[in-house]
Amino acid sequence: MPRSIGSGVFRSEEMVLCQLFLQSNVAFETTCHLGILEFRDLNPKMNAYQRKYVDEVRHIGEVQRKLVYLNQQLINENIEIVKPDVEPLIPRYREIIEMENRIDVIDTKLRHINNYLDSLRLKELELIERSKILDKTTELLETTRRQRSYSVNGLDDYRLERMAQGQLKNRNIPEGNKIYTATGLIRSEKALAFRKIIWRVCGQNALVQFYDVETPINDVRVNEYIQKKVFLIMCPGQQLFIKIKKICDAFHAVQYPLPEGDLQYKQMRAQVENELRDVKLIIEETHSQKHKTLSAVAAAENFQTWVIQFTKLRGIFATMNLYQKTEKGFLVEGWCSNNDYSLLTGIIDQINKKVGVQGQACVEKVPTNSTPPTYFRSNKFIKGFQNIVDSYGVATYREINPAPYTIITFPFLFAIMFADAGHGTVMLLFALWMILCERRLKNASKNEIWLTFFDGRYIIGLMGAFSIYTGSIYNDVFAKGINVFGTSFKLPNHLNHTNVDLSIDSLHKGTKPYPFGVDPAWQLSENKILFLNSFKMKLSVILGVSQMFFGVILSLFNHIHRKNIVSILFEFIPQTIFLLSLFGYLIVLVFAKWLIVWDDKPAPSILIDFINMFLMKYPDKPAYLAPWFDHKQLIQTILLILALMQVPIMLLVKPVIKVVFHSKNHDSIGNEDHSESTGDVFIHQAIHTIEYCLGSISHTASYLRLWALSLAHSQLSEVLWSMVMRAGFASSSSNDLVRIATTYLAFGFWAILTVAILIVMEGLSAFLHALRLHWVEFQSKFYQGSGFTFRPFDLKTILTETNILAE
């Protein structure tokens, strides 16, 4: 886009509805250049088959199906597709016909070659199967042919098996019925069931023999390698033989007849070997011809060019089906950014100069009551954060966009929960690798999980950077504290001469506060968790109330933009007073407790004091717990009454004014006027008021997840260090090599668990909680999210979204 992104990030761009008139002879070419318009359907009552260009769309679809077939052949042959250096232009009509003819010739030729190859491979399979049968039945047939005609009636399985193995050569077999032989191949897993069925049907009147085929056979009938067995069945009588053949068909067994005499047997073997050799040679030559044909198509950059051009053509004709046909041309309507309207007129002027007076096109803005689409200008950095917001709901037209603020607040709240400088460093390095190598990694894989990480590389990078910052404040690096500046903790005088086991040398020398973050002396303290829990809990409330108040401030800008004075006076101001009177005062109490020096006396409980404020109870307290500041009881009473007074104001004033003065809905520009009943107006406002009042309380409590997840992450990190790394360091072996090996193994195990659990799983958990805090607690204060995305007719977007070609 020609404009900078700054004009369309904080608030969606102003959109205008444009109406164009295009001559029929320039409609196609003009459409190709209108990539800044989102076209409206001017034929809503027509189905897809009644549109003007339905035949063109269907015809191009047929060509694309041929290209899909051609692409599959290139993939099967492992032929690399050469991409054109320059994006192909949209072809003219004569060029389209020439391309279609060439594609049709190649498609016909390839299908003929593939059909011929299929028949050759089937012939090859039959010859291979026949060869296997001849090889496996040689010994038995040589034995049985030395016997005269005989009957197997009355022979038991043991004697039949011995006969099949050549052990009854000299046994006189009574003459009788003619012996019929069935031979073929069957899947190995079906052999046992096949034998049982033959036995149940024929009893002891049939001899069944199986011979294993050493290697699987590539069965082109089902396109897979199958382990098979050669079977040979001998039975007396034609009726029994017919039953056996039906059983073979039921088991999908392939049957081949055997020659009668030795001479015919030898001739068949020689014939099979010769034919198999010839078929393999023909297959090789045919496959070589196919490979040359496909290589020529791919190497000449034809295939990729065809795919791009026909994808563009289909998109253009599908768009032209939205136009309204008139006597002299087409009437076109579409949404356009007001900032790009001059660009649109410039495109129309260029086309008019090119085609002359016979194809003049014109464009103008038209008034409308329809809701315009929402359009934010973006880039690859902002896109990830914009997707986070849009996943909840696309912003209503001209509504404040949360995405720019989410760039900072989202990774920061994530880092409050993640809060480990070591883990943040690993995350930041991973993100930097994806950012620095993004050109190479962009199309490295189509795995959905990988693409999710890659698309969020800038989000991951900021989450890692903020985690380093918060982890440094908490002095937490892989669950260990770092004594960078030397502790500033000073022991009380009465403890200076007692036997205290401490490992920080300067513990008793500090006179100034620790320069940055938590003093490392807390790592040695027994009440470390109590101290950090108190600090993180209060910090969570402060950050939560601050973000919610910021959301309320953003709602003011929405009201100002919509010129809604009533909402400013009787919604924004009461909401602000309600929130600050209660939870703003809570933050004041937190800072007051931090700033007041309590010496060795226990500090008052903010929770109890805040509950008493709601109950308006002020029990007697010790002298040192007298009001923290002057007139505290009076101030609390005033603030509580002030907050309660805002509820009826939010609940009643705005709907009363709306009903009395019949005010119009100004939530979005151009909305159609609609009337609401008095009951609906009051119910809607009541729901909104109750949601805000109760939400202010529940959302404040919800921000305590910042403390809870931070505690869980730090404790899990500490447990992992104690159970794995410390165990590796504490090896009791006297052998140095054993201790070194133990340490290395412990480190490897610890590193794997750290990445898998603490970084990936815990990171995902913190990500989801940060997502919830933004979607519900923050955005609910000002964000409606009831819009729809602006989708201009962009050929590059169409090429990106199409699946006709695997990249």
Secondary structure, DSSP 4 states (H G I P E B T S, - for coil): --S-GGGGTSBPPPEEEEEEEEETTTHHHHHHT-TT-EE--S-TTS-GGGSTTHHHHHHHHHHHHHHHHHHHHHHHTTPPPPPPSSPPPPP-HHHHHHHHHHHHHHHHHHHHHHHHHHHHHHHHHHHHHHHHHHHHTHHHHHHHTTS-S---TT--HHHHHHHHTTTTTTPPPPP-SPEEEEEEEEEGGGHHHHHHHHHHHHTTS-EEEEEE-SS-EEETTTTEEE-EEEEEEEEESHHHHHHHHHHHHHTT-EE----SSHHHHHHHHHHHHHHHHHHHHHHHHHHHHHHHHHHHHHHTTHHHHHHHHHHHHHHHHHHHTTSEE-SSEEEEEEEEEGGGHHHHHHHHHHHHHHH-GGG--EEEEE---SPPPB-----HHHHHHHHHHHHH-PPPTTPBPSHHHHHHHHHHHHHHHH--HHHHHHHHHHHHHHHHTHHHHTTS---HHHHHHHHTHHHHHHHHHHHHHHHHHTT-BTTB---SS-------GGGTTS------TTTTT--S--SSSS-GGGGG-TTHHHHHHHHHHHHHHHHHHHHHHHHHHHHHHHHHHTT-HHHIIIIIHHHHHHHIIIIIHHHHHHHHHHHS--TTSPPPPHHHHHHHHHHT------GGGS-SSTTHHHHHHHHHHHHHHHHHIIIIIHHHHHHHHT----SSTTPPP----HHHHHHHHHHHHHHHHHHHHHHHHHTTHHHHHHHHHHHHHHHHIIIIIHHHHT---S-HHHHHHHHHHHHHHHHHHIIIIIIIIHHHHHHHHHHHIIIIIIGGGT------B-----HHHHHHH--SS--
